[in-house]
């Protein structure tokens, strides 16, 4: 791949000590879009005391993501995030990261995705079985309940019964506190400061830890609901020296898989339903594909490759509304981008949101056009102009799991229902993920079979 020279230009002037934090905190997506549109593909700026470099060109992004393992350190984005994810694979580096990734990755390999695909479809069928013609539903809530059930069954082997509500509520508190900290002065407060939100987070973490450690203890004592769920895989994993993950390491990876596998998929599906409700032609093509490929039966993982339009809908929705919206890392000595040295300690950022909506790569970028991804589409989309799961060695290990899950859930539910009467415009809320800022209420319309 030909190198694109890196020519950084200074971005907007910031305030003393705070830098560009106020503008970033008010609306991170608008701020980063401004960096791209008003300054260029490589822009220097400051987030509090962090000297930062923002990248918008796909070639620079590909080079950055490809070098993250050996040329960059993890950027610690807040006390709250550290409390939730611990020392999981997403916060590890070097030999520790390689060991943990090698232990965790087998839990989400294609064979495991195939094993859990039936659970995904069964949970979607159960959800559809509770829906009724003409019913008004909160789409995001319905998708959250569905993906929560799936992640509990695939990760822990059961639905946890009465504990499900408490664990879900604790996770919701954690997401709220992490999101607020990422966009405010809390990002730079010392660890010993205990604000009201940090105290709420500690209480939530205590609930999460108690439940996860209870499950780990039960498994190690031989009481397991399903010997092939993800928790069992984590407990059975051992590195090349025969060392298993410790109880704390299993906890960290399990909680990280929970947050990644639950919130991201439910958010993506919520946006998919909204986009389809405003796109009659795309929905009609989806109906035709489901009738042709499935003929009224539930989908299986073997149908995934045949559901091309379904997959393109998921891909286009992830372009317009990528659940994760930014990837940061800290340059080490010797980091190079576009043939130019990056000063050690520089926080390098790229954003799925801004690159996915760049008109250079996606004409009419806010329009929902799954046909962009047709095999014979005329526009060539550059590598890393679309990267909802990151890229390079540190790309999301659950990307395949997430894409199969989203497509199978969409196919299962869309066979039976259309979701109509949604608002034309839905404001988004920027937290750890990009989610609807208001309840997204839809009317269920039963769809006749083929």
BELSULNOR-V401140 format. One record per residue. N is the residue number from 1. RES is the residue in one small letter. SS is DSSP state (~ for helix, > for strand, _ for the rest). PHI is phi in degrees with one decimal (* if undefined). PSI is psi in degrees with one decimal (NA if undefined). Layout:
BEGIN
n/res/ss/phi/psi
N/RES/SS/PHI/PSI
N/RES/SS/PHI/PSI
END
This chain:
BEGIN
n/res/ss/phi/psi
1/x/_/*/130.0
2/x/_/-69.1/136.2
3/x/_/-76.2/135.6
4/x/_/-98.5/119.8
5/x/_/-55.8/140.1
6/x/_/-93.2/121.6
7/x/_/-129.1/81.7
8/x/_/-65.3/142.8
9/x/>/-123.4/150.9
10/x/>/-67.4/138.4
11/x/_/-91.3/-158.7
12/x/_/-65.3/145.0
13/x/_/-67.3/136.7
14/x/_/-104.4/-179.7
15/x/>/-88.2/157.2
16/x/_/-55.6/135.6
17/x/_/65.0/-45.8
18/x/_/-76.7/-25.0
19/x/>/60.6/-131.9
20/x/_/-94.2/14.4
21/x/~/-55.8/-44.4
22/x/~/-58.1/-45.7
23/x/~/-68.0/-40.5
24/x/~/-62.8/-44.4
25/x/~/-66.1/-35.1
26/x/~/-64.8/-44.0
27/x/_/-160.6/89.0
28/x/~/-57.8/-38.7
29/x/~/-67.2/-43.6
30/x/~/-65.5/-38.2
31/x/~/-63.0/-45.5
32/x/~/-70.2/-36.0
33/x/~/-62.8/-35.9
34/x/~/-65.5/-41.2
35/x/~/-57.5/-44.5
36/x/~/-67.3/-48.1
37/x/~/-76.1/-36.0
38/x/~/-96.9/-18.4
39/x/~/-121.2/-44.1
40/x/_/141.5/-167.0
41/x/_/-81.2/-15.2
42/x/>/-141.5/112.5
43/x/>/-130.5/130.6
44/x/>/-90.1/142.1
45/x/>/-157.7/-178.2
46/x/>/-136.9/135.8
47/x/>/-115.3/100.1
48/x/_/58.7/-130.8
49/x/_/-81.7/-2.4
50/x/>/-83.9/120.2
51/x/>/-74.2/125.1
52/x/>/-127.4/156.3
53/x/>/-133.5/124.0
54/x/>/-106.1/129.9
55/x/>/-110.0/138.7
56/x/_/-124.9/-19.2
57/x/_/-82.4/133.3
58/x/~/-56.2/-34.0
59/x/~/-65.8/-43.0
60/x/~/-65.4/-39.5
61/x/~/-64.5/-43.8
62/x/~/-61.0/-42.4
63/x/~/-65.9/-41.8
64/x/~/-63.0/-50.6
65/x/~/-66.2/-34.8
66/x/~/-68.5/-23.3
67/x/~/-102.2/0.8
68/x/~/-59.6/-34.6
69/x/~/-65.2/-41.4
70/x/~/-107.8/-15.1
71/x/~/-117.7/-1.5
72/x/>/-138.2/152.4
73/x/>/-104.8/161.3
74/x/>/-67.5/133.5
75/x/_/-86.1/118.7
76/x/_/-76.5/100.5
77/x/_/-95.2/57.8
78/x/_/114.0/146.8
79/x/~/-61.6/-42.4
80/x/~/-62.7/-44.3
81/x/~/-60.5/-39.1
82/x/~/-65.5/-38.6
83/x/~/-65.4/-35.1
84/x/~/-78.9/-51.8
85/x/~/-86.6/-13.3
86/x/_/58.5/-137.1
87/x/_/-105.6/43.2
88/x/_/-69.9/179.4
89/x/~/-60.3/-29.7
90/x/~/-72.0/-19.5
91/x/~/-110.7/2.7
92/x/_/-92.2/166.0
93/x/_/-149.6/167.1
94/x/~/60.6/-141.1
95/x/~/-63.7/-34.7
96/x/~/-63.8/-42.4
97/x/~/-64.7/-44.3
98/x/~/-62.5/-41.1
99/x/~/-63.5/-48.4
100/x/~/-68.5/-40.1
101/x/~/-61.9/-41.5
102/x/~/-63.4/-30.1
103/x/~/-82.3/-34.0
104/x/~/-85.8/-36.3
105/x/~/-56.5/-39.2
106/x/~/-59.1/-22.8
107/x/~/-69.6/-18.5
108/x/~/-125.5/23.3
109/x/_/-71.8/165.8
110/x/~/-52.0/-36.7
111/x/~/-63.5/-37.9
112/x/~/-71.6/-37.7
113/x/~/-59.9/-44.3
114/x/~/-59.7/-43.1
115/x/~/-61.0/-38.7
116/x/~/-90.7/-7.7
117/x/~/-60.8/-37.3
118/x/~/-62.4/-39.4
119/x/~/-62.0/-43.4
120/x/~/-56.4/-49.9
121/x/~/-67.3/-41.1
122/x/~/-60.5/-41.7
123/x/~/-65.9/-38.3
124/x/~/-67.4/-39.4
125/x/~/-62.8/-40.1
126/x/~/-64.5/-39.6
127/x/~/-64.5/-46.0
128/x/~/-63.6/-31.6
129/x/~/-66.7/-21.4
130/x/~/-90.1/-13.5
131/x/_/-80.5/151.2
132/x/_/-134.2/146.9
133/x/_/-51.7/129.5
134/x/_/82.4/-5.3
135/x/_/-67.4/141.9
136/x/>/-98.7/128.3
137/x/>/-130.9/151.6
138/x/>/-84.6/107.4
139/x/~/-60.8/-46.3
140/x/~/-63.1/-41.3
141/x/~/-62.8/-43.7
142/x/~/-61.5/-42.7
143/x/~/-69.3/-35.0
144/x/~/-63.6/-44.8
145/x/~/-63.2/-39.8
146/x/~/-65.9/-51.9
147/x/~/-70.5/-28.1
148/x/~/-63.5/-43.7
149/x/~/-63.4/-40.4
150/x/~/-64.4/-46.5
151/x/~/-67.6/-33.6
152/x/~/-67.3/-39.3
153/x/~/-74.0/-40.3
154/x/~/-78.6/-31.3
155/x/~/-86.1/-46.2
156/x/~/-109.3/-9.6
157/x/_/89.0/-3.2
158/x/_/-159.8/179.2
159/x/_/-91.5/-0.5
160/x/_/67.1/1.3
161/x/_/57.8/-130.4
162/x/_/-66.1/-18.7
163/x/~/-76.7/-15.5
164/x/~/-57.5/-45.3
165/x/~/-63.0/-45.0
166/x/~/-65.8/-40.0
167/x/~/-67.8/-41.8
168/x/~/-62.7/-41.1
169/x/~/-64.9/-39.4
170/x/~/-65.1/-40.5
171/x/~/-64.7/-37.2
172/x/~/-64.1/-41.9
173/x/~/-61.1/-44.0
174/x/~/-59.7/-44.7
175/x/~/-63.0/-40.9
176/x/~/-63.6/-44.5
177/x/~/-69.7/-41.5
178/x/~/-60.8/-42.3
179/x/~/-64.5/-44.6
180/x/~/-64.8/-38.8
181/x/~/-68.3/-36.7
182/x/~/-62.0/-27.7
183/x/_/-107.3/10.9
184/x/_/-140.9/-172.4
185/x/~/-65.9/-19.7
186/x/~/-58.9/-21.2
187/x/~/-60.4/-26.0
188/x/~/-114.7/6.7
189/x/_/-72.5/143.8
190/x/_/-60.6/155.3
191/x/_/-59.5/-30.9
192/x/_/-76.9/-12.9
193/x/_/-72.4/129.0
194/x/_/-116.2/88.6
195/x/_/-76.9/165.2
196/x/~/-55.3/-39.5
197/x/~/-67.9/-36.1
198/x/~/-68.0/-35.0
199/x/~/-67.0/-38.1
200/x/~/-63.4/-39.2
201/x/~/-64.7/-43.2
202/x/~/-60.6/-38.1
203/x/~/-65.7/-40.6
204/x/~/-65.0/-42.9
205/x/~/-62.8/-38.2
206/x/~/-60.8/-40.6
207/x/~/-64.4/-45.7
208/x/~/-61.7/-48.7
209/x/~/-61.7/-42.2
210/x/~/-60.8/-43.0
211/x/~/-71.2/-44.6
212/x/~/-65.9/-42.2
213/x/~/-67.4/-30.9
214/x/~/-63.2/-43.7
215/x/~/-66.1/-40.2
216/x/~/-62.9/-45.0
217/x/~/-61.9/-41.5
218/x/~/-63.5/-40.5
219/x/~/-65.8/-41.4
220/x/~/-71.3/-18.0
221/x/_/-93.6/9.3
222/x/_/90.3/4.5
223/x/_/-99.7/103.5
224/x/_/-135.3/143.5
225/x/_/-84.3/-32.6
226/x/_/-153.5/111.8
227/x/_/-70.4/-2.0
228/x/_/-119.0/21.3
229/x/_/-82.2/174.7
230/x/~/-67.4/-34.9
231/x/~/-63.0/-43.3
232/x/~/-59.6/-40.5
233/x/~/-62.7/-41.4
234/x/~/-65.0/-40.5
235/x/~/-69.9/-28.9
236/x/~/-86.5/-15.0
237/x/_/-66.1/143.4
238/x/>/-145.2/144.5
239/x/_/-81.6/-175.6
240/x/_/-65.0/-18.6
241/x/_/-94.3/6.0
242/x/_/83.5/7.5
243/x/_/-84.5/125.4
244/x/>/-83.2/171.8
245/x/_/-70.6/139.9
246/x/_/-70.9/168.0
247/x/~/-57.9/-40.1
248/x/~/-67.5/-39.6
249/x/~/-66.5/-39.4
250/x/~/-62.6/-42.3
251/x/~/-58.2/-47.9
252/x/~/-61.8/-43.5
253/x/~/-71.0/-38.1
254/x/~/-64.3/-43.8
255/x/~/-67.2/-38.9
256/x/~/-64.4/-42.4
257/x/~/-63.7/-36.5
258/x/~/-60.2/-53.9
259/x/~/-64.1/-40.2
260/x/~/-71.6/-36.9
261/x/~/-87.3/-14.8
262/x/~/-102.1/-60.8
263/x/~/-65.5/-42.7
264/x/~/-66.0/-44.0
265/x/~/-69.7/-41.4
266/x/~/-63.9/-38.7
267/x/~/-65.9/-44.9
268/x/~/-60.2/-43.8
269/x/~/-64.9/-36.8
270/x/~/-60.2/-47.3
271/x/~/-66.6/-34.7
272/x/~/-60.5/-46.7
273/x/~/-62.1/-40.1
274/x/~/-64.1/-45.6
275/x/~/-64.1/-41.2
276/x/~/-66.0/-35.7
277/x/~/-64.7/-23.1
278/x/_/-99.7/5.7
279/x/_/-133.3/78.8
280/x/~/-56.6/-39.0
281/x/~/-66.8/-42.5
282/x/~/-64.9/-38.2
283/x/~/-70.6/-38.2
284/x/~/-63.1/-40.4
285/x/~/-65.9/-34.4
286/x/~/-64.8/-46.5
287/x/~/-55.8/-46.0
288/x/~/-61.0/-43.7
289/x/~/-65.2/-43.6
290/x/~/-63.4/-41.1
291/x/~/-65.4/-41.6
292/x/~/-70.3/-45.4
293/x/~/-80.5/-40.1
294/x/~/-100.3/-28.9
295/x/_/59.0/30.8
296/x/_/94.9/-12.7
297/x/_/-87.1/159.3
298/x/_/-65.3/149.9
299/x/_/-73.0/157.4
300/x/_/-126.7/172.2
301/x/~/-63.9/-24.8
302/x/~/-69.9/-18.1
303/x/~/-84.5/-10.5
304/x/~/-55.8/-48.8
305/x/~/-67.9/-27.7
306/x/~/-78.4/-19.8
307/x/_/-87.3/63.3
308/x/~/-64.9/-45.7
309/x/~/-67.5/-37.0
310/x/~/-58.6/-45.8
311/x/~/-65.3/-36.0
312/x/~/-68.7/-34.3
313/x/~/-61.7/-46.6
314/x/~/-60.7/-44.1
315/x/~/-64.3/-42.5
316/x/~/-69.5/-37.2
317/x/~/-65.2/-38.8
318/x/~/-67.5/-24.5
319/x/~/-72.5/-49.2
320/x/~/-72.5/-41.6
321/x/_/-126.6/71.2
322/x/_/-65.9/124.8
323/x/_/-55.8/-48.6
324/x/_/-89.2/140.1
325/x/_/-125.2/-1.6
326/x/_/-154.4/146.7
327/x/>/-130.1/114.6
328/x/>/-111.6/157.5
329/x/>/-158.8/162.4
330/x/>/-110.8/125.2
331/x/>/-67.5/135.5
332/x/_/-90.9/172.4
333/x/_/-61.1/129.2
334/x/_/99.0/-3.0
335/x/_/-65.4/138.6
336/x/>/-134.9/137.8
337/x/>/-136.1/130.8
338/x/_/56.2/34.4
339/x/_/76.6/10.0
340/x/>/-124.6/138.3
341/x/>/-68.0/140.1
342/x/_/-104.0/121.4
343/x/_/-54.5/134.8
344/x/_/-57.6/139.9
345/x/_/91.6/-8.2
346/x/_/-72.0/131.2
347/x/>/-83.3/115.4
348/x/>/-99.7/132.9
349/x/>/-127.4/145.6
350/x/>/-138.8/156.4
351/x/_/-129.6/124.6
352/x/~/-59.4/-41.1
353/x/~/-58.1/-51.1
354/x/~/-72.5/-38.7
355/x/~/-71.8/-40.4
356/x/~/-63.3/-24.2
357/x/_/-109.4/23.5
358/x/_/-84.1/119.6
359/x/_/-64.3/-16.7
360/x/_/-64.7/-34.5
361/x/_/-101.5/-26.2
362/x/_/-134.4/91.8
363/x/_/-54.1/140.5
364/x/_/51.6/62.5
365/x/_/-64.5/-25.3
366/x/_/-86.8/-5.2
367/x/_/-78.6/139.1
368/x/_/-85.5/104.2
369/x/_/-134.7/84.2
370/x/~/-59.1/-21.5
371/x/~/-66.3/-12.0
372/x/~/-55.3/-27.7
373/x/~/-100.8/9.7
374/x/_/-58.6/147.6
375/x/_/-59.9/-30.8
376/x/_/-106.4/22.9
377/x/_/-61.7/140.7
378/x/_/-73.8/-29.6
379/x/_/-84.4/129.1
380/x/_/-85.6/123.3
381/x/_/-97.4/120.3
382/x/_/-63.2/151.1
383/x/_/-57.5/133.6
384/x/_/70.1/16.1
385/x/_/-79.7/-17.7
386/x/_/-126.6/116.7
387/x/_/-152.4/58.1
388/x/_/-63.1/-21.7
389/x/_/-107.8/21.4
390/x/_/75.3/-147.4
391/x/_/178.8/175.7
392/x/~/71.3/-170.1
393/x/~/-58.5/-27.7
394/x/~/-98.8/18.4
395/x/_/-61.8/160.2
396/x/_/-58.7/124.5
397/x/_/-74.0/-16.9
398/x/_/-98.8/16.3
399/x/~/-60.0/-45.9
400/x/~/-63.0/-45.2
401/x/~/-56.0/-47.5
402/x/~/-65.2/-42.5
403/x/~/-69.8/-40.1
404/x/~/-64.9/-43.5
405/x/~/-60.6/-49.1
406/x/~/-59.9/-44.1
407/x/~/-66.9/-43.7
408/x/~/-68.1/-39.0
409/x/~/-66.4/-43.3
410/x/~/-60.8/-46.6
411/x/~/-61.7/-43.6
412/x/~/-64.2/-46.8
413/x/~/-75.6/-39.9
414/x/~/-70.2/-20.2
415/x/_/-62.3/-30.2
416/x/_/-108.1/-27.1
417/x/>/-142.8/148.4
418/x/>/-102.3/144.9
419/x/>/-108.6/112.1
420/x/>/-118.8/175.5
421/x/_/62.4/33.6
422/x/_/-84.8/156.2
423/x/_/-63.7/147.9
424/x/_/-68.2/-37.7
425/x/_/-118.6/129.8
426/x/_/-126.7/113.7
427/x/_/-66.2/150.1
428/x/>/-105.8/154.0
429/x/>/-113.6/128.9
430/x/>/-99.1/110.5
431/x/_/-124.3/-135.5
432/x/_/-64.3/-33.7
433/x/_/-119.7/169.4
434/x/>/-98.1/108.2
435/x/>/-123.3/160.9
436/x/>/-59.9/138.4
437/x/_/-84.2/-12.8
438/x/_/-132.4/157.9
439/x/_/-57.8/134.3
440/x/_/-102.5/95.4
441/x/>/-93.8/133.4
442/x/>/-132.4/156.7
443/x/>/-99.0/130.8
444/x/>/-83.2/128.1
445/x/>/-120.8/114.2
446/x/>/-63.1/134.4
447/x/_/-104.5/126.3
448/x/_/-65.3/148.3
449/x/_/-72.4/174.0
450/x/_/-67.6/NA
END
